[in-house]
Each structure stands twice: as C-alpha cells, then as structure tokens.
C-alpha cells in the first residue's frame, strides 16, 4: 500500500478522478469530521448527519437544518 500523505482519506480513490477533484473532496471530508459547537447546548461535539442538510446533536438530540456537507450552527 502506498502512503497517502498528500491525499489523506481520498487515497482510497486511487488514481481515479484526478488530483484536483481529490483535493477538493479532501477539504470537504476534513471539515465534515470536525467537532462543532451545538447551537442549543453549546457543547463541542461531532454532529451526526441524518440526511442532506439535516444535522443532529448526539448530546442533546437537537435537530436542525444546515449546509449539505459541513455541520454549522
């Protein structure tokens, strides 16, 4: 297995799709897996995505609408 130092999580795509697309996907994936402050309880948690643009807090079960790929309050 080769090292995925540059492409990180998108290394599973292999040589497909081109470097520009994989870098763009990597930015989205990094932001998606960041902890975000809940708009209701204020805790710093990893939001769970229920569907496109629908996010829920695992701590207080608050559900809200937001951006499609990245959870923001």
Protein Blocks (a to p, Z undefined) as FASTA:
>chain_A
ZZfkknmmmmmnomghijklmmmmmmmmmmmmpccddfklopacddddfbghiacdfklo
pacdddfklccZZ
